[in-house]
């Protein structure tokens, strides 16, 4: 455990699948580096499904809040805020389950939590200093999701379309869209450059203040 004399600045980045959340997160990380910014990916906190056969795993609703291991996610964010290193799980979407690997995430002055439901859980929101919702048109999000799932997750177009109609679209309307009300900042046209510049400027100011608080 590292002794810290300040609470890290925690940023939540939420939005629908393919909205541009990763672009916002990556820009913050690129601007300030891994010494200043730690990233927690909610996608890696899907529940462990080792007890289910592969054909059952594939049929689960991964766009529902209950698909996630909330206690572990909250515990890990609390640990990072306390100056502790965490072993973040790694989710393998090709097998619909956690892999045997973990990623060590060290505490940093800025912690970014990125995910569909980053603003959904009250305990998680209470630890955030800045809550962002990336709002992007549904057709753009669908195209991006389709391209990603084919290229990175070995999915077929038919399976992507079926999942979108059966779970992605209705779950977005029921659970993700309402979390926009919890946001401090809404990016109305996705991860556009002016909006991201405003966010990185804010983060730069925060990092400067935290440096002044260090002994």
CORVENSUL-V591859 format. One record per pair of residues at least 12 apart in sequence whose C-alpha atoms are under 8 Angstrom apart, sorted by the first residue. I is the first residue (numbers start at 0). J is the second residue. D is the distance in Angstrom with one decimal. If there is no record, write none. Layout:
# CORVENSUL-V591859
I&J&D / I&J&D
This chain:
# CORVENSUL-V591859
0&81&7.9 / 0&82&5.7 / 0&83&4.6 / 0&84&7.0 / 1&81&7.9 / 1&82&4.9 / 1&83&6.1 / 2&82&6.2 / 3&81&7.4 / 3&82&6.2 / 4&212&7.3 / 4&213&6.5 / 4&214&7.7 / 5&209&7.2 / 5&212&7.1 / 5&213&7.6 / 6&80&6.2 / 6&81&7.7 / 6&108&7.7 / 7&80&5.9 / 7&107&6.8 / 7&108&4.6 / 7&109&5.4 / 7&110&6.7 / 8&108&6.2 / 8&109&4.8 / 8&110&6.2 / 8&127&7.2 / 8&128&5.8 / 8&129&7.8 / 8&205&7.4 / 9&109&5.8 / 9&110&4.7 / 9&111&5.9 / 9&112&7.5 / 9&126&6.7 / 9&127&4.7 / 9&128&5.2 / 9&129&6.5 / 10&109&7.5 / 10&110&6.1 / 10&111&4.7 / 10&112&6.1 / 10&127&5.6 / 10&128&6.0 / 10&129&4.8 / 10&130&5.8 / 10&131&7.4 / 11&111&5.9 / 11&112&4.8 / 11&113&6.1 / 11&117&5.7 / 11&118&6.6 / 11&124&7.7 / 11&127&6.4 / 11&129&6.4 / 11&130&4.8 / 11&131&5.8 / 12&24&7.5 / 12&111&7.2 / 12&112&6.1 / 12&113&4.8 / 12&114&6.5 / 12&117&6.1 / 12&118&7.6 / 12&130&6.4 / 12&131&4.9 / 12&132&5.9 / 12&133&7.2 / 13&113&6.1 / 13&114&5.3 / 13&115&5.3 / 13&116&6.0 / 13&117&5.0 / 13&118&6.1 / 13&130&8.0 / 13&131&6.2 / 13&132&4.8 / 13&133&6.1 / 14&114&7.2 / 14&115&5.3 / 14&116&7.4 / 14&132&5.3 / 14&133&4.9 / 14&134&6.1 / 14&175&6.8 / 14&176&7.6 / 15&115&5.7 / 15&133&7.6 / 15&134&7.4 / 15&135&7.7 / 15&140&7.2 / 15&171&6.5 / 15&175&6.6 / 15&176&7.7 / 16&115&6.6 / 16&140&6.2 / 16&141&7.7 / 16&144&6.4 / 17&139&7.5 / 17&140&4.3 / 17&141&6.7 / 17&142&7.9 / 17&143&5.2 / 17&144&5.2 / 18&133&6.1 / 18&134&6.3 / 18&135&5.1 / 18&136&7.8 / 18&139&7.7 / 18&140&5.4 / 18&189&6.0 / 18&190&7.7 / 19&133&6.6 / 19&135&7.6 / 19&189&5.8 / 19&190&5.4 / 20&113&6.7 / 20&114&7.4 / 20&133&6.2 / 20&190&7.2 / 21&113&7.3 / 22&190&6.4 / 23&190&6.0 / 23&195&6.3 / 24&38&7.8 / 24&111&7.0 / 24&113&7.2 / 26&195&7.5 / 26&199&7.8 / 27&199&6.0 / 27&202&7.9 / 30&199&7.3 / 31&203&7.9 / 33&107&8.0 / 34&107&6.4 / 35&107&5.3 / 35&108&5.5 / 35&109&6.0 / 35&206&7.8 / 36&107&5.5 / 36&108&6.4 / 36&109&4.7 / 36&110&5.7 / 36&111&7.2 / 37&104&6.7 / 37&105&6.7 / 37&106&6.4 / 37&107&5.7 / 37&109&6.3 / 37&110&4.8 / 37&111&6.2 / 38&104&7.6 / 38&110&5.8 / 38&111&4.8 / 38&112&6.1 / 38&113&7.5 / 39&76&7.9 / 39&87&7.7 / 39&104&7.9 / 39&110&7.4 / 39&111&6.1 / 39&112&4.8 / 39&113&6.4 / 40&112&6.1 / 40&113&5.2 / 40&114&6.3 / 41&72&7.6 / 41&112&6.9 / 41&113&5.9 / 41&114&4.8 / 41&115&7.5 / 41&116&7.8 / 41&117&7.2 / 42&90&7.1 / 42&114&6.3 / 43&87&7.5 / 43&88&5.8 / 43&89&5.1 / 43&90&4.7 / 43&97&7.6 / 44&67&5.7 / 44&68&5.6 / 44&69&7.6 / 44&71&7.6 / 44&72&6.6 / 44&88&6.6 / 44&89&7.7 / 44&90&7.2 / 45&61&8.0 / 45&66&5.8 / 45&67&4.3 / 45&68&5.7 / 45&90&7.0 / 45&96&7.8 / 45&97&7.7 / 46&66&6.0 / 46&67&5.1 / 46&68&5.0 / 46&96&7.7 / 46&97&7.8 / 47&96&6.0 / 47&97&5.7 / 48&95&7.7 / 48&96&5.6 / 48&97&7.4 / 49&96&6.8 / 49&97&8.0 / 53&94&7.0 / 53&95&7.4 / 56&95&5.9 / 56&96&7.7 / 57&95&6.3 / 60&166&6.6 / 62&166&6.3 / 62&167&5.8 / 62&170&6.0 / 62&171&7.6 / 63&170&6.2 / 63&174&7.5 / 64&116&7.0 / 64&174&7.6 / 73&122&7.1 / 73&123&6.0 / 75&87&7.8 / 76&123&7.9 / 77&126&7.9 / 79&105&7.1 / 79&106&4.9 / 79&107&7.7 / 79&110&8.0 / 80&106&6.9 / 82&105&7.9 / 82&106&5.3 / 82&107&7.8 / 83&105&6.9 / 83&106&6.1 / 84&103&6.7 / 84&104&5.6 / 84&105&4.4 / 84&106&5.9 / 85&102&8.0 / 85&103&5.7 / 85&104&5.3 / 85&105&6.6 / 86&101&5.6 / 86&102&5.4 / 86&103&4.6 / 86&104&6.4 / 87&101&5.3 / 87&102&5.0 / 87&103&6.1 / 87&104&6.6 / 88&100&6.8 / 88&101&4.6 / 88&102&6.5 / 89&101&5.4 / 89&102&7.0 / 92&152&6.0 / 93&152&5.5 / 93&153&6.7 / 108&206&6.8 / 108&209&7.1 / 109&202&7.9 / 109&206&7.5 / 115&175&6.7 / 116&175&6.3 / 116&178&7.8 / 118&130&7.1 / 118&178&5.9 / 118&179&8.0 / 118&181&6.6 / 118&182&7.4 / 119&174&7.9 / 119&175&7.6 / 119&178&6.0 / 129&182&7.9 / 129&183&6.4 / 129&184&7.9 / 130&181&7.3 / 130&182&4.8 / 130&183&5.1 / 130&184&6.4 / 131&182&5.3 / 131&183&6.1 / 131&184&4.9 / 131&185&5.9 / 131&186&7.5 / 132&178&8.0 / 132&179&5.9 / 132&182&5.8 / 132&184&6.4 / 132&185&4.8 / 132&186&6.3 / 133&185&6.0 / 133&186&4.9 / 133&187&6.8 / 133&188&7.7 / 133&189&5.3 / 133&190&6.7 / 134&185&6.7 / 134&186&5.6 / 134&187&5.0 / 134&188&6.1 / 134&189&5.3 / 135&187&6.6 / 135&188&5.5 / 135&189&4.8 / 136&188&7.7 / 141&163&7.9 / 145&159&6.4
